[in-house]
Amino acid sequence: MGFLVTTLIFIVVGVIACFCAGICCNRGPSTNLLHLTLIITATVCCWMMWAIVYLAQLKPLIVPILSEGE
């Protein structure tokens, strides 16, 4: 439940940021495309970082298991 809800929150924040960039920084089609690309990339990177940390906490590795040869 928490993973899906937070993923939806990231999507909503990304869409709102895209609309705000389109309204506030309207300087032409190529600049708008650059702004949208940067916002989408930043949103996906932040979501991936959060997802990796969240999923790593589901089954943590407390003590590494070493083989006999090490």
PQR file of N, CA, C, O and H, with PARSE charges and radii, in Angstrom:
ATOM      1  N   MET A   1       0.824  -1.194   0.000 -0.4000 1.5000
ATOM      2  CA  MET A   1       0.000   0.000   0.000 -0.0000 2.0000
ATOM      3  C   MET A   1       0.866   1.254   0.000  0.5500 1.7000
ATOM      4  O   MET A   1       0.601   2.184  -0.762 -0.5500 1.4000
ATOM      5  N   GLY A   2       1.892   1.295   0.840 -0.4000 1.5000
ATOM      6  CA  GLY A   2       2.727   2.480   0.934 -0.0000 2.0000
ATOM      7  C   GLY A   2       3.507   2.743  -0.332  0.5500 1.7000
ATOM      8  O   GLY A   2       3.717   3.898  -0.700 -0.5500 1.4000
ATOM      9  H   GLY A   2       2.107   0.540   1.459  0.4000 1.0000
ATOM     10  N   PHE A   3       3.946   1.682  -1.012 -0.4000 1.5000
ATOM     11  CA  PHE A   3       4.725   1.840  -2.237 -0.0000 2.0000
ATOM     12  C   PHE A   3       3.873   2.468  -3.333  0.5500 1.7000
ATOM     13  O   PHE A   3       4.321   3.380  -4.027 -0.5500 1.4000
ATOM     14  H   PHE A   3       3.776   0.744  -0.712  0.4000 1.0000
ATOM     15  N   LEU A   4       2.651   1.983  -3.487 -0.4000 1.5000
ATOM     16  CA  LEU A   4       1.767   2.489  -4.537 -0.0000 2.0000
ATOM     17  C   LEU A   4       1.346   3.930  -4.265  0.5500 1.7000
ATOM     18  O   LEU A   4       1.328   4.753  -5.180 -0.5500 1.4000
ATOM     19  H   LEU A   4       2.287   1.241  -2.923  0.4000 1.0000
ATOM     20  N   VAL A   5       1.013   4.235  -3.037 -0.4000 1.5000
ATOM     21  CA  VAL A   5       0.571   5.589  -2.687 -0.0000 2.0000
ATOM     22  C   VAL A   5       1.694   6.601  -2.911  0.5500 1.7000
ATOM     23  O   VAL A   5       1.459   7.676  -3.462 -0.5500 1.4000
ATOM     24  H   VAL A   5       1.027   3.566  -2.294  0.4000 1.0000
ATOM     25  N   THR A   6       2.895   6.266  -2.492 -0.4000 1.5000
ATOM     26  CA  THR A   6       4.003   7.197  -2.655 -0.0000 2.0000
ATOM     27  C   THR A   6       4.386   7.323  -4.122  0.5500 1.7000
ATOM     28  O   THR A   6       4.801   8.399  -4.553 -0.5500 1.4000
ATOM     29  H   THR A   6       3.086   5.393  -2.043  0.4000 1.0000
ATOM     30  N   THR A   7       4.259   6.262  -4.893 -0.4000 1.5000
ATOM     31  CA  THR A   7       4.505   6.349  -6.331 -0.0000 2.0000
ATOM     32  C   THR A   7       3.512   7.309  -6.983  0.5500 1.7000
ATOM     33  O   THR A   7       3.892   8.110  -7.838 -0.5500 1.4000
ATOM     34  H   THR A   7       3.922   5.388  -4.543  0.4000 1.0000
ATOM     35  N   LEU A   8       2.264   7.232  -6.589 -0.4000 1.5000
ATOM     36  CA  LEU A   8       1.258   8.162  -7.112 -0.0000 2.0000
ATOM     37  C   LEU A   8       1.554   9.596  -6.695  0.5500 1.7000
ATOM     38  O   LEU A   8       1.320  10.524  -7.469 -0.5500 1.4000
ATOM     39  H   LEU A   8       1.956   6.581  -5.895  0.4000 1.0000
ATOM     40  N   ILE A   9       2.062   9.790  -5.487 -0.4000 1.5000
ATOM     41  CA  ILE A   9       2.431  11.128  -5.029 -0.0000 2.0000
ATOM     42  C   ILE A   9       3.562  11.681  -5.889  0.5500 1.7000
ATOM     43  O   ILE A   9       3.531  12.852  -6.269 -0.5500 1.4000
ATOM     44  H   ILE A   9       2.251   9.037  -4.857  0.4000 1.0000
ATOM     45  N   PHE A  10       4.555  10.861  -6.199 -0.4000 1.5000
ATOM     46  CA  PHE A  10       5.647  11.307  -7.074 -0.0000 2.0000
ATOM     47  C   PHE A  10       5.122  11.687  -8.454  0.5500 1.7000
ATOM     48  O   PHE A  10       5.568  12.679  -9.030 -0.5500 1.4000
ATOM     49  H   PHE A  10       4.580   9.910  -5.890  0.4000 1.0000
ATOM     50  N   ILE A  11       4.185  10.917  -8.988 -0.4000 1.5000
ATOM     51  CA  ILE A  11       3.615  11.220 -10.301 -0.0000 2.0000
ATOM     52  C   ILE A  11       2.865  12.547 -10.267  0.5500 1.7000
ATOM     53  O   ILE A  11       3.014  13.371 -11.168 -0.5500 1.4000
ATOM     54  H   ILE A  11       3.822  10.111  -8.519  0.4000 1.0000
ATOM     55  N   VAL A  12       2.066  12.750  -9.235 -0.4000 1.5000
ATOM     56  CA  VAL A  12       1.295  13.997  -9.119 -0.0000 2.0000
ATOM     57  C   VAL A  12       2.224  15.198  -8.984  0.5500 1.7000
ATOM     58  O   VAL A  12       2.003  16.226  -9.624 -0.5500 1.4000
ATOM     59  H   VAL A  12       1.945  12.080  -8.502  0.4000 1.0000
ATOM     60  N   VAL A  13       3.256  15.079  -8.162 -0.4000 1.5000
ATOM     61  CA  VAL A  13       4.209  16.185  -7.990 -0.0000 2.0000
ATOM     62  C   VAL A  13       4.936  16.476  -9.304  0.5500 1.7000
ATOM     63  O   VAL A  13       5.166  17.639  -9.634 -0.5500 1.4000
ATOM     64  H   VAL A  13       3.436  14.244  -7.642  0.4000 1.0000
ATOM     65  N   GLY A  14       5.297  15.439 -10.053 -0.4000 1.5000
ATOM     66  CA  GLY A  14       5.951  15.631 -11.343 -0.0000 2.0000
ATOM     67  C   GLY A  14       5.056  16.339 -12.345  0.5500 1.7000
ATOM     68  O   GLY A  14       5.513  17.221 -13.072 -0.5500 1.4000
ATOM     69  H   GLY A  14       5.110  14.494  -9.785  0.4000 1.0000
ATOM     70  N   VAL A  15       3.784  15.960 -12.389 -0.4000 1.5000
ATOM     71  CA  VAL A  15       2.840  16.599 -13.310 -0.0000 2.0000
ATOM     72  C   VAL A  15       2.623  18.058 -12.919  0.5500 1.7000
ATOM     73  O   VAL A  15       2.583  18.930 -13.787 -0.5500 1.4000
ATOM     74  H   VAL A  15       3.413  15.243 -11.798  0.4000 1.0000
ATOM     75  N   ILE A  16       2.484  18.329 -11.638 -0.4000 1.5000
ATOM     76  CA  ILE A  16       2.306  19.712 -11.183 -0.0000 2.0000
ATOM     77  C   ILE A  16       3.537  20.549 -11.509  0.5500 1.7000
ATOM     78  O   ILE A  16       3.412  21.702 -11.920 -0.5500 1.4000
ATOM     79  H   ILE A  16       2.517  17.620 -10.933  0.4000 1.0000
ATOM     80  N   ALA A  17       4.722  19.979 -11.328 -0.4000 1.5000
ATOM     81  CA  ALA A  17       5.954  20.706 -11.650 -0.0000 2.0000
ATOM     82  C   ALA A  17       6.038  20.985 -13.146  0.5500 1.7000
ATOM     83  O   ALA A  17       6.502  22.054 -13.545 -0.5500 1.4000
ATOM     84  H   ALA A  17       4.823  19.042 -10.993  0.4000 1.0000
ATOM     85  N   CYS A  18       5.600  20.048 -13.977 -0.4000 1.5000
ATOM     86  CA  CYS A  18       5.606  20.275 -15.432 -0.0000 2.0000
ATOM     87  C   CYS A  18       4.656  21.416 -15.813  0.5500 1.7000
ATOM     88  O   CYS A  18       4.999  22.262 -16.638 -0.5500 1.4000
ATOM     89  H   CYS A  18       5.223  19.180 -13.653  0.4000 1.0000
ATOM     90  N   PHE A  19       3.475  21.436 -15.218 -0.4000 1.5000
ATOM     91  CA  PHE A  19       2.537  22.521 -15.497 -0.0000 2.0000
ATOM     92  C   PHE A  19       3.073  23.868 -15.022  0.5500 1.7000
ATOM     93  O   PHE A  19       2.943  24.871 -15.723 -0.5500 1.4000
ATOM     94  H   PHE A  19       3.196  20.748 -14.548  0.4000 1.0000
ATOM     95  N   CYS A  20       3.671  23.893 -13.840 -0.4000 1.5000
ATOM     96  CA  CYS A  20       4.232  25.147 -13.323 -0.0000 2.0000
ATOM     97  C   CYS A  20       5.380  25.646 -14.193  0.5500 1.7000
ATOM     98  O   CYS A  20       5.495  26.849 -14.426 -0.5500 1.4000
ATOM     99  H   CYS A  20       3.776  23.078 -13.270  0.4000 1.0000
ATOM    100  N   ALA A  21       6.218  24.757 -14.668 -0.4000 1.5000
ATOM    101  CA  ALA A  21       7.319  25.159 -15.545 -0.0000 2.0000
ATOM    102  C   ALA A  21       6.779  25.679 -16.873  0.5500 1.7000
ATOM    103  O   ALA A  21       7.327  26.626 -17.437 -0.5500 1.4000
ATOM    104  H   ALA A  21       6.124  23.780 -14.479  0.4000 1.0000
ATOM    105  N   GLY A  22       5.713  25.067 -17.373 -0.4000 1.5000
ATOM    106  CA  GLY A  22       5.111  25.532 -18.616 -0.0000 2.0000
ATOM    107  C   GLY A  22       4.482  26.907 -18.486  0.5500 1.7000
ATOM    108  O   GLY A  22       4.506  27.697 -19.430 -0.5500 1.4000
ATOM    109  H   GLY A  22       5.269  24.298 -16.915  0.4000 1.0000
ATOM    110  N   ILE A  23       3.925  27.192 -17.329 -0.4000 1.5000
ATOM    111  CA  ILE A  23       3.286  28.490 -17.107 -0.0000 2.0000
ATOM    112  C   ILE A  23       4.317  29.574 -16.792  0.5500 1.7000
ATOM    113  O   ILE A  23       4.254  30.674 -17.341 -0.5500 1.4000
ATOM    114  H   ILE A  23       3.906  26.550 -16.562  0.4000 1.0000
ATOM    115  N   CYS A  24       5.259  29.263 -15.912 -0.4000 1.5000
ATOM    116  CA  CYS A  24       6.213  30.276 -15.440 -0.0000 2.0000
ATOM    117  C   CYS A  24       7.362  30.528 -16.407  0.5500 1.7000
ATOM    118  O   CYS A  24       7.846  31.657 -16.493 -0.5500 1.4000
ATOM    119  H   CYS A  24       5.310  28.370 -15.466  0.4000 1.0000
ATOM    120  N   CYS A  25       7.802  29.534 -17.122 -0.4000 1.5000
ATOM    121  CA  CYS A  25       9.003  29.648 -17.964 -0.0000 2.0000
ATOM    122  C   CYS A  25       8.677  29.355 -19.415  0.5500 1.7000
ATOM    123  O   CYS A  25       9.289  28.468 -20.010 -0.5500 1.4000
ATOM    124  H   CYS A  25       7.409  28.617 -17.052  0.4000 1.0000
ATOM    125  N   ASN A  26       7.742  30.066 -19.997 -0.4000 1.5000
ATOM    126  CA  ASN A  26       7.320  29.845 -21.373 -0.0000 2.0000
ATOM    127  C   ASN A  26       8.178  30.693 -22.297  0.5500 1.7000
ATOM    128  O   ASN A  26       7.870  31.861 -22.537 -0.5500 1.4000
ATOM    129  H   ASN A  26       7.245  30.787 -19.514  0.4000 1.0000
ATOM    130  N   ARG A  27       9.266  30.105 -22.823 -0.4000 1.5000
ATOM    131  CA  ARG A  27      10.202  30.860 -23.657 -0.0000 2.0000
ATOM    132  C   ARG A  27      10.394  30.253 -25.027  0.5500 1.7000
ATOM    133  O   ARG A  27      11.355  30.602 -25.713 -0.5500 1.4000
ATOM    134  H   ARG A  27       9.516  29.157 -22.628  0.4000 1.0000
ATOM    135  N   GLY A  28       9.540  29.378 -25.446 -0.4000 1.5000
ATOM    136  CA  GLY A  28       9.681  28.756 -26.759 -0.0000 2.0000
ATOM    137  C   GLY A  28       9.618  27.253 -26.660  0.5500 1.7000
ATOM    138  O   GLY A  28       9.770  26.685 -25.578 -0.5500 1.4000
ATOM    139  H   GLY A  28       8.760  29.094 -24.889  0.4000 1.0000
ATOM    140  N   PRO A  29       9.390  26.603 -27.800 -0.5600 1.5000
ATOM    141  CA  PRO A  29       9.194  25.151 -27.770  0.2800 2.0000
ATOM    142  C   PRO A  29      10.439  24.369 -27.351  0.5500 1.7000
ATOM    143  O   PRO A  29      10.320  23.382 -26.625 -0.5500 1.4000
ATOM    144  N   SER A  30      11.621  24.782 -27.787 -0.4000 1.5000
ATOM    145  CA  SER A  30      12.816  24.007 -27.436 -0.0000 2.0000
ATOM    146  C   SER A  30      13.166  24.174 -25.956  0.5500 1.7000
ATOM    147  O   SER A  30      13.605  23.218 -25.317 -0.5500 1.4000
ATOM    148  H   SER A  30      11.718  25.584 -28.377  0.4000 1.0000
ATOM    149  N   THR A  31      12.982  25.354 -25.416 -0.4000 1.5000
ATOM    150  CA  THR A  31      13.252  25.584 -23.999 -0.0000 2.0000
ATOM    151  C   THR A  31      12.233  24.857 -23.134  0.5500 1.7000
ATOM    152  O   THR A  31      12.583  24.290 -22.099 -0.5500 1.4000
ATOM    153  H   THR A  31      12.625  26.131 -25.935  0.4000 1.0000
ATOM    154  N   ASN A  32      10.980  24.871 -23.553 -0.4000 1.5000
ATOM    155  CA  ASN A  32       9.952  24.142 -22.803 -0.0000 2.0000
ATOM    156  C   ASN A  32      10.235  22.650 -22.801  0.5500 1.7000
ATOM    157  O   ASN A  32      10.039  21.984 -21.784 -0.5500 1.4000
ATOM    158  H   ASN A  32      10.695  25.331 -24.394  0.4000 1.0000
ATOM    159  N   LEU A  33      10.694  22.116 -23.928 -0.4000 1.5000
ATOM    160  CA  LEU A  33      11.033  20.700 -23.995 -0.0000 2.0000
ATOM    161  C   LEU A  33      12.193  20.378 -23.056  0.5500 1.7000
ATOM    162  O   LEU A  33      12.192  19.340 -22.393 -0.5500 1.4000
ATOM    163  H   LEU A  33      10.854  22.657 -24.754  0.4000 1.0000
ATOM    164  N   LEU A  34      13.181  21.269 -23.003 -0.4000 1.5000
ATOM    165  CA  LEU A  34      14.309  21.066 -22.089 -0.0000 2.0000
ATOM    166  C   LEU A  34      13.842  21.077 -20.634  0.5500 1.7000
ATOM    167  O   LEU A  34      14.256  20.232 -19.841 -0.5500 1.4000
ATOM    168  H   LEU A  34      13.182  22.112 -23.542  0.4000 1.0000
ATOM    169  N   HIS A  35      12.984  22.027 -20.286 -0.4000 1.5000
ATOM    170  CA  HIS A  35      12.475  22.101 -18.913 -0.0000 2.0000
ATOM    171  C   HIS A  35      11.688  20.845 -18.552  0.5500 1.7000
ATOM    172  O   HIS A  35      11.865  20.295 -17.465 -0.5500 1.4000
ATOM    173  H   HIS A  35      12.647  22.714 -20.930  0.4000 1.0000
ATOM    174  N   LEU A  36      10.830  20.393 -19.444 -0.4000 1.5000
ATOM    175  CA  LEU A  36      10.042  19.191 -19.168 -0.0000 2.0000
ATOM    176  C   LEU A  36      10.935  17.962 -19.045  0.5500 1.7000
ATOM    177  O   LEU A  36      10.710  17.102 -18.194 -0.5500 1.4000
ATOM    178  H   LEU A  36      10.685  20.841 -20.327  0.4000 1.0000
ATOM    179  N   THR A  37      11.951  17.886 -19.902 -0.4000 1.5000
ATOM    180  CA  THR A  37      12.872  16.755 -19.821 -0.0000 2.0000
ATOM    181  C   THR A  37      13.617  16.739 -18.498  0.5500 1.7000
ATOM    182  O   THR A  37      13.777  15.682 -17.888 -0.5500 1.4000
ATOM    183  H   THR A  37      12.134  18.584 -20.594  0.4000 1.0000
ATOM    184  N   LEU A  38      14.074  17.901 -18.050 -0.4000 1.5000
ATOM    185  CA  LEU A  38      14.784  17.983 -16.772 -0.0000 2.0000
ATOM    186  C   LEU A  38      13.873  17.646 -15.597  0.5500 1.7000
ATOM    187  O   LEU A  38      14.296  16.957 -14.669 -0.5500 1.4000
ATOM    188  H   LEU A  38      13.944  18.760 -18.545  0.4000 1.0000
ATOM    189  N   ILE A  39      12.642  18.117 -15.624 -0.4000 1.5000
ATOM    190  CA  ILE A  39      11.704  17.851 -14.534 -0.0000 2.0000
ATOM    191  C   ILE A  39      11.346  16.367 -14.481  0.5500 1.7000
ATOM    192  O   ILE A  39      11.318  15.771 -13.404 -0.5500 1.4000
ATOM    193  H   ILE A  39      12.299  18.676 -16.379  0.4000 1.0000
ATOM    194  N   ILE A  40      11.076  15.779 -15.632 -0.4000 1.5000
ATOM    195  CA  ILE A  40      10.725  14.355 -15.657 -0.0000 2.0000
ATOM    196  C   ILE A  40      11.906  13.508 -15.211  0.5500 1.7000
ATOM    197  O   ILE A  40      11.733  12.547 -14.460 -0.5500 1.4000
ATOM    198  H   ILE A  40      11.099  16.264 -16.507  0.4000 1.0000
ATOM    199  N   THR A  41      13.112  13.858 -15.668 -0.4000 1.5000
ATOM    200  CA  THR A  41      14.306  13.116 -15.260 -0.0000 2.0000
ATOM    201  C   THR A  41      14.531  13.222 -13.755  0.5500 1.7000
ATOM    202  O   THR A  41      14.834  12.224 -13.102 -0.5500 1.4000
ATOM    203  H   THR A  41      13.253  14.638 -16.278  0.4000 1.0000
ATOM    204  N   ALA A  42      14.388  14.416 -13.205 -0.4000 1.5000
ATOM    205  CA  ALA A  42      14.570  14.607 -11.767 -0.0000 2.0000
ATOM    206  C   ALA A  42      13.518  13.837 -10.970  0.5500 1.7000
ATOM    207  O   ALA A  42      13.834  13.239  -9.942 -0.5500 1.4000
ATOM    208  H   ALA A  42      14.142  15.227 -13.735  0.4000 1.0000
ATOM    209  N   THR A  43      12.280  13.849 -11.436 -0.4000 1.5000
ATOM    210  CA  THR A  43      11.216  13.126 -10.742 -0.0000 2.0000
ATOM    211  C   THR A  43      11.466  11.617 -10.756  0.5500 1.7000
ATOM    212  O   THR A  43      11.294  10.947  -9.738 -0.5500 1.4000
ATOM    213  H   THR A  43      12.023  14.334 -12.272  0.4000 1.0000
ATOM    214  N   VAL A  44      11.870  11.087 -11.908 -0.4000 1.5000
ATOM    215  CA  VAL A  44      12.128   9.648 -12.013 -0.0000 2.0000
ATOM    216  C   VAL A  44      13.333   9.265 -11.154  0.5500 1.7000
ATOM    217  O   VAL A  44      13.313   8.227 -10.492 -0.5500 1.4000
ATOM    218  H   VAL A  44      12.009  11.631 -12.735  0.4000 1.0000
ATOM    219  N   CYS A  45      14.381  10.090 -11.158 -0.4000 1.5000
ATOM    220  CA  CYS A  45      15.563   9.780 -10.343 -0.0000 2.0000
ATOM    221  C   CYS A  45      15.234   9.803  -8.849  0.5500 1.7000
ATOM    222  O   CYS A  45      15.674   8.928  -8.103 -0.5500 1.4000
ATOM    223  H   CYS A  45      14.397  10.933 -11.695  0.4000 1.0000
ATOM    224  N   CYS A  46      14.468  10.793  -8.416 -0.4000 1.5000
ATOM    225  CA  CYS A  46      14.077  10.846  -7.000 -0.0000 2.0000
ATOM    226  C   CYS A  46      13.202   9.656  -6.632  0.5500 1.7000
ATOM    227  O   CYS A  46      13.358   9.076  -5.557 -0.5500 1.4000
ATOM    228  H   CYS A  46      14.111  11.504  -9.022  0.4000 1.0000
ATOM    229  N   TRP A  47      12.269   9.286  -7.533 -0.4000 1.5000
ATOM    230  CA  TRP A  47      11.421   8.135  -7.254 -0.0000 2.0000
ATOM    231  C   TRP A  47      12.241   6.860  -7.179  0.5500 1.7000
ATOM    232  O   TRP A  47      12.013   6.032  -6.297 -0.5500 1.4000
ATOM    233  H   TRP A  47      12.142   9.757  -8.406  0.4000 1.0000
ATOM    234  N   MET A  48      13.201   6.685  -8.097 -0.4000 1.5000
ATOM    235  CA  MET A  48      14.024   5.477  -8.079 -0.0000 2.0000
ATOM    236  C   MET A  48      14.856   5.395  -6.805  0.5500 1.7000
ATOM    237  O   MET A  48      15.005   4.314  -6.236 -0.5500 1.4000
ATOM    238  H   MET A  48      13.386   7.358  -8.814  0.4000 1.0000
ATOM    239  N   MET A  49      15.397   6.515  -6.353 -0.4000 1.5000
ATOM    240  CA  MET A  49      16.173   6.507  -5.111 -0.0000 2.0000
ATOM    241  C   MET A  49      15.278   6.127  -3.940  0.5500 1.7000
ATOM    242  O   MET A  49      15.661   5.311  -3.101 -0.5500 1.4000
ATOM    243  H   MET A  49      15.276   7.393  -6.816  0.4000 1.0000
ATOM    244  N   TRP A  50      14.089   6.714  -3.881 -0.4000 1.5000
ATOM    245  CA  TRP A  50      13.168   6.375  -2.803 -0.0000 2.0000
ATOM    246  C   TRP A  50      12.766   4.898  -2.877  0.5500 1.7000
ATOM    247  O   TRP A  50      12.714   4.218  -1.852 -0.5500 1.4000
ATOM    248  H   TRP A  50      13.778   7.377  -4.562  0.4000 1.0000
ATOM    249  N   ALA A  51      12.482   4.401  -4.087 -0.4000 1.5000
ATOM    250  CA  ALA A  51      12.043   3.014  -4.246 -0.0000 2.0000
ATOM    251  C   ALA A  51      13.134   2.034  -3.836  0.5500 1.7000
ATOM    252  O   ALA A  51      12.844   1.020  -3.202 -0.5500 1.4000
ATOM    253  H   ALA A  51      12.524   4.953  -4.920  0.4000 1.0000
ATOM    254  N   ILE A  52      14.383   2.322  -4.188 -0.4000 1.5000
ATOM    255  CA  ILE A  52      15.482   1.439  -3.815 -0.0000 2.0000
ATOM    256  C   ILE A  52      15.634   1.394  -2.298  0.5500 1.7000
ATOM    257  O   ILE A  52      15.807   0.319  -1.725 -0.5500 1.4000
ATOM    258  H   ILE A  52      14.618   3.146  -4.703  0.4000 1.0000
ATOM    259  N   VAL A  53      15.572   2.537  -1.654 -0.4000 1.5000
ATOM    260  CA  VAL A  53      15.703   2.577  -0.188 -0.0000 2.0000
ATOM    261  C   VAL A  53      14.512   1.878   0.467  0.5500 1.7000
ATOM    262  O   VAL A  53      14.688   1.131   1.429 -0.5500 1.4000
ATOM    263  H   VAL A  53      15.431   3.411  -2.119  0.4000 1.0000
ATOM    264  N   TYR A  54      13.312   2.111  -0.043 -0.4000 1.5000
ATOM    265  CA  TYR A  54      12.117   1.485   0.523 -0.0000 2.0000
ATOM    266  C   TYR A  54      12.171  -0.031   0.382  0.5500 1.7000
ATOM    267  O   TYR A  54      11.911  -0.759   1.340 -0.5500 1.4000
ATOM    268  H   TYR A  54      13.169   2.718  -0.825  0.4000 1.0000
ATOM    269  N   LEU A  55      12.508  -0.500  -0.811 -0.4000 1.5000
ATOM    270  CA  LEU A  55      12.544  -1.943  -1.040 -0.0000 2.0000
ATOM    271  C   LEU A  55      13.703  -2.609  -0.308  0.5500 1.7000
ATOM    272  O   LEU A  55      13.596  -3.777   0.065 -0.5500 1.4000
ATOM    273  H   LEU A  55      12.719   0.091  -1.589  0.4000 1.0000
ATOM    274  N   ALA A  56      14.800  -1.901  -0.095 -0.4000 1.5000
ATOM    275  CA  ALA A  56      15.920  -2.469   0.648 -0.0000 2.0000
ATOM    276  C   ALA A  56      15.571  -2.679   2.111  0.5500 1.7000
ATOM    277  O   ALA A  56      16.161  -3.533   2.773 -0.5500 1.4000
ATOM    278  H   ALA A  56      14.886  -0.952  -0.397  0.4000 1.0000
ATOM    279  N   GLN A  57      14.622  -1.914   2.620 -0.4000 1.5000
ATOM    280  CA  GLN A  57      14.236  -2.054   4.017 -0.0000 2.0000
ATOM    281  C   GLN A  57      13.243  -3.194   4.235  0.5500 1.7000
ATOM    282  O   GLN A  57      12.999  -3.579   5.379 -0.5500 1.4000
ATOM    283  H   GLN A  57      14.142  -1.221   2.083  0.4000 1.0000
ATOM    284  N   LEU A  58      12.664  -3.742   3.163 -0.4000 1.5000
ATOM    285  CA  LEU A  58      11.707  -4.836   3.331 -0.0000 2.0000
ATOM    286  C   LEU A  58      12.389  -6.109   3.818  0.5500 1.7000
ATOM    287  O   LEU A  58      11.830  -6.839   4.637 -0.5500 1.4000
ATOM    288  H   LEU A  58      12.862  -3.429   2.234  0.4000 1.0000
ATOM    289  N   LYS A  59      13.589  -6.377   3.320 -0.4000 1.5000
ATOM    290  CA  LYS A  59      14.336  -7.552   3.758 -0.0000 2.0000
ATOM    291  C   LYS A  59      15.799  -7.150   3.900  0.5500 1.7000
ATOM    292  O   LYS A  59      16.594  -7.381   2.989 -0.5500 1.4000
ATOM    293  H   LYS A  59      14.043  -5.784   2.655  0.4000 1.0000
ATOM    294  N   PRO A  60      16.158  -6.555   5.023 -0.5600 1.5000
ATOM    295  CA  PRO A  60      17.529  -6.051   5.166  0.2800 2.0000
ATOM    296  C   PRO A  60      18.540  -7.171   5.355  0.5500 1.7000
ATOM    297  O   PRO A  60      18.215  -8.247   5.858 -0.5500 1.4000
ATOM    298  N   LEU A  61      19.756  -6.899   4.946 -0.4000 1.5000
ATOM    299  CA  LEU A  61      20.863  -7.819   5.157 -0.0000 2.0000
ATOM    300  C   LEU A  61      21.574  -7.359   6.420  0.5500 1.7000
ATOM    301  O   LEU A  61      22.325  -6.384   6.399 -0.5500 1.4000
ATOM    302  H   LEU A  61      20.020  -6.025   4.537  0.4000 1.0000
ATOM    303  N   ILE A  62      21.334  -8.065   7.521 -0.4000 1.5000
ATOM    304  CA  ILE A  62      21.879  -7.624   8.807 -0.0000 2.0000
ATOM    305  C   ILE A  62      23.348  -8.020   8.941  0.5500 1.7000
ATOM    306  O   ILE A  62      24.196  -7.175   9.228 -0.5500 1.4000
ATOM    307  H   ILE A  62      20.724  -8.857   7.538  0.4000 1.0000
ATOM    308  N   VAL A  63      23.643  -9.279   8.736 -0.4000 1.5000
ATOM    309  CA  VAL A  63      25.010  -9.770   8.863 -0.0000 2.0000
ATOM    310  C   VAL A  63      25.345 -10.540   7.591  0.5500 1.7000
ATOM    311  O   VAL A  63      24.637 -11.486   7.244 -0.5500 1.4000
ATOM    312  H   VAL A  63      22.954  -9.965   8.502  0.4000 1.0000
ATOM    313  N   PRO A  64      26.415 -10.153   6.885 -0.5600 1.5000
ATOM    314  CA  PRO A  64      26.769 -10.912   5.694  0.2800 2.0000
ATOM    315  C   PRO A  64      27.203 -12.337   6.055  0.5500 1.7000
ATOM    316  O   PRO A  64      27.859 -12.538   7.077 -0.5500 1.4000
ATOM    317  N   ILE A  65      26.853 -13.300   5.250 -0.4000 1.5000
ATOM    318  CA  ILE A  65      27.221 -14.688   5.459 -0.0000 2.0000
ATOM    319  C   ILE A  65      28.460 -14.985   4.612  0.5500 1.7000
ATOM    320  O   ILE A  65      28.397 -14.951   3.383 -0.5500 1.4000
ATOM    321  H   ILE A  65      26.320 -13.136   4.420  0.4000 1.0000
ATOM    322  N   LEU A  66      29.560 -15.271   5.254 -0.4000 1.5000
ATOM    323  CA  LEU A  66      30.801 -15.544   4.562 -0.0000 2.0000
ATOM    324  C   LEU A  66      30.974 -17.045   4.347  0.5500 1.7000
ATOM    325  O   LEU A  66      30.568 -17.856   5.179 -0.5500 1.4000
ATOM    326  H   LEU A  66      29.612 -15.299   6.253  0.4000 1.0000
ATOM    327  N   SER A  67      31.575 -17.394   3.233 -0.4000 1.5000
ATOM    328  CA  SER A  67      31.846 -18.814   2.993 -0.0000 2.0000
ATOM    329  C   SER A  67      33.113 -19.218   3.734  0.5500 1.7000
ATOM    330  O   SER A  67      33.802 -18.364   4.293 -0.5500 1.4000
ATOM    331  H   SER A  67      31.905 -16.736   2.557  0.4000 1.0000
ATOM    332  N   GLU A  68      33.426 -20.507   3.745 -0.4000 1.5000
ATOM    333  CA  GLU A  68      34.559 -21.015   4.504 -0.0000 2.0000
ATOM    334  C   GLU A  68      35.899 -20.514   3.969  0.5500 1.7000
ATOM    335  O   GLU A  68      36.841 -20.358   4.746 -0.5500 1.4000
ATOM    336  H   GLU A  68      32.866 -21.201   3.291  0.4000 1.0000
ATOM    337  N   GLY A  69      36.009 -20.261   2.680 -0.4000 1.5000
ATOM    338  CA  GLY A  69      37.269 -19.867   2.077 -0.0000 2.0000
ATOM    339  C   GLY A  69      37.639 -18.409   2.316  0.5500 1.7000
ATOM    340  O   GLY A  69      38.780 -18.027   2.055 -0.5500 1.4000
ATOM    341  H   GLY A  69      35.244 -20.388   2.049  0.4000 1.0000
ATOM    342  N   GLU A  70      36.745 -17.606   2.789 -0.4000 1.5000
ATOM    343  CA  GLU A  70      37.035 -16.170   2.924 -0.0000 2.0000
ATOM    344  C   GLU A  70      37.515 -15.819   4.280  0.5500 1.7000
ATOM    345  O   GLU A  70      37.800 -14.653   4.552 -0.5500 1.4000
ATOM    346  H   GLU A  70      35.819 -17.916   3.001  0.4000 1.0000
TER
END
